Amino acid sequence: MERSTWTDERLDDMVARNETRFELLHDEMREMRAETRAEMRDLRAEVREGFATINRNMMHLTIGMIGAFAALFAALVAQSF
């Protein structure tokens, strides 16, 4: 195995390359965090919309059931007279 000596210049070059790589990595991670935040905002909006739809449907069902029970009660009262 060949043994090489590391001069100050070579070490400085290696450190500079590593710093550049870390800067690129930080930039990429920053972009990924921004994308994740945007996707989570969209997902939360979709969930809110879904719950609003479920809530609206349940309200319609409840009103329909109350109406049906009222009509049934009225029919029973009318039949008993």
Secondary structure, 3 states (H helix, E strand, C coil): CCCCCCCHHHHHHHHHHHHHHHHHHHHHHHHHHHHHHHHHHHHHHHHHHHHHHHHHHHHHHHHHHHHHHHHHHHHHHHHHC
